[in-house]
């Protein structure tokens, strides 16, 4: 059998780690537990590496606007592969032009990427209390899966 080599075809397929439903539930439960422990009424969003929603919950008493802000923070963090606070700091540092960045509408602290082996698997976004407390809740979720 004659086989033709095409230099444009990959010789091997790369594997990609993804979040599974069990991971997502673990992150969400730990984030919720952190919020409840402090009596913080928040919304919690978890997205994949493309910013697509995987999980959302709004705790009792959370402000309606938090249901829009938490997913935006998560999406911004996942798409940028960094904490959303980085963008807030840039803007506060004088780079107001960054406000015009396309599709980044959650440029406030509280979005934390889910990183494993240097790759972004997604992000957690939290909104409803002080920004540093939002980030604390998101990090509690990640700690539950060892990240």
C-alpha positions in Angstrom: 0.0 0.0 0.0 1.4 3.4 -1.0 1.2 6.1 1.7 1.8 9.7 0.8 3.4 12.0 3.4 1.8 15.4 3.7 4.0 17.8 5.8 0.9 19.8 6.6 -0.8 16.9 8.5 0.1 16.6 12.1 1.9 13.5 13.0 0.4 13.3 16.4 -2.7 14.7 18.2 -2.2 16.9 21.3 -4.2 16.2 24.4 -6.0 18.8 26.3 -7.0 18.7 30.0 -10.6 19.9 30.5 -12.8 20.5 33.5 -15.2 17.6 34.2 -18.6 18.0 35.8 -17.2 16.6 39.1 -14.5 19.2 39.1 -17.0 22.0 38.5 -19.3 20.8 41.3 -16.3 20.6 43.7 -15.2 24.1 42.8 -18.8 25.4 43.2 -19.4 23.7 46.5 -16.2 25.0 48.0 -16.8 28.5 46.7 -20.3 28.5 48.1 -19.1 27.1 51.5 -16.5 30.0 51.7 -19.3 32.5 51.0 -21.7 31.0 53.4 -19.0 30.8 56.2 -18.7 34.6 56.0 -22.4 35.3 55.3 -21.6 36.8 51.9 -24.4 36.9 49.4 -22.8 36.4 46.0 -23.2 35.0 42.6 -20.7 32.4 41.4 -19.9 31.6 37.8 -17.6 29.0 36.3 -16.6 29.0 32.6 -14.5 26.9 30.3 -11.3 28.2 28.6 -13.3 29.9 25.9 -15.5 31.8 28.4 -18.5 29.6 28.0 -20.7 29.1 31.0 -20.4 25.8 32.8 -22.0 26.6 36.2 -23.9 29.5 37.7 -25.5 30.1 41.1 -26.8 33.1 42.9 -26.9 32.7 46.6 -29.9 34.0 48.6 -29.7 37.7 49.1 -27.2 38.4 46.3 -27.9 41.6 44.3 -29.4 41.0 40.9 -26.5 42.9 39.2 -24.1 40.2 40.6 -25.7 37.7 38.2 -24.3 39.7 35.3 -21.0 40.7 36.9 -19.8 37.2 38.1 -20.0 35.6 34.6 -18.3 38.7 33.1 -15.4 38.4 35.5 -15.1 34.7 34.8 -15.2 35.2 31.0 -12.6 38.0 31.2 -10.3 35.9 33.4 -10.5 32.8 31.1 -10.1 34.7 27.9 -7.2 36.7 29.2 -5.6 33.7 31.1 -5.1 35.9 34.1 -6.9 37.3 37.1 -9.4 40.0 36.1 -7.8 42.2 38.7 -4.9 42.7 36.3 -7.2 44.7 34.0 -8.6 46.7 36.9 -5.1 47.6 38.0 -4.1 48.6 34.4 -7.1 50.9 34.2 -6.6 52.3 37.6 -2.9 52.8 36.7 -3.9 55.2 33.9 -4.5 52.9 30.9 -8.1 54.0 30.5 -8.0 53.1 26.8 -8.1 49.5 28.0 -11.8 50.0 28.7 -12.3 49.7 24.9 -10.9 46.2 24.8 -13.4 44.0 22.9 -15.4 41.4 24.8 -13.7 42.1 28.1 -16.5 43.5 30.3 -15.6 42.1 33.7 -12.4 44.0 34.4 -12.9 44.0 38.2 -11.2 41.9 40.8 -13.0 38.6 41.4 -12.3 36.6 38.3 -9.6 33.9 38.8 -8.3 31.6 36.0 -8.2 27.8 36.5 -4.6 27.0 35.5 -3.0 23.5 35.3 0.4 22.9 34.0 0.6 26.3 32.4 -2.7 25.9 30.6 -6.0 27.7 31.3 -8.9 25.3 31.8 -11.4 28.0 32.6 -12.2 30.5 35.3 -14.3 31.3 38.4 -16.0 34.6 38.7 -17.6 35.9 41.9 -19.5 39.1 42.5 -21.5 40.5 45.5 -19.1 41.6 48.2 -15.8 43.5 48.2 -13.6 42.6 45.2 -10.9 41.1 47.3 -13.5 38.9 49.0 -15.0 37.9 45.7 -11.5 36.7 44.7 -11.1 34.9 48.1 -14.3 32.9 47.3 -13.1 32.0 43.8 -9.7 30.9 45.2 -11.4 28.7 47.8 -13.1 26.9 45.0 -9.9 26.3 43.1 -8.2 25.1 46.3 -10.8 22.4 46.6 -9.4 20.7 43.4 -5.8 21.3 44.4 -5.1 24.3 42.2 
